[in-house]
């Protein structure tokens, strides 16, 4: 099961998790970070370094943040504002850099 970044990351984006991720699967939106479920190897290195405790396995997300499991997937599978195609699994966040866009759910919070 991949890891998910939930609501506490919104408008914080500490990015400590990106430094710990061995496969570079944490992508930067405008207000929040997102873990690519196709690229995540479920190692858990990101979870303990998050200062706001926003990261957990998708099956262990607190009930108050369960909507972020599907929203995290949408970030990679749907065409987001200002983009022409879904992001998919480009093979690492450093290849694409900050994306400057979030899912509608995060944008509207």
Beta strands, then each sheet from edge to edge (+ up, - down):
strand 1: 3-5
strand 2: 26-28
strand 3: 33-35
strand 4: 55-57
sheet 1: 1+ 4-
sheet 2: 2+ 3-
end
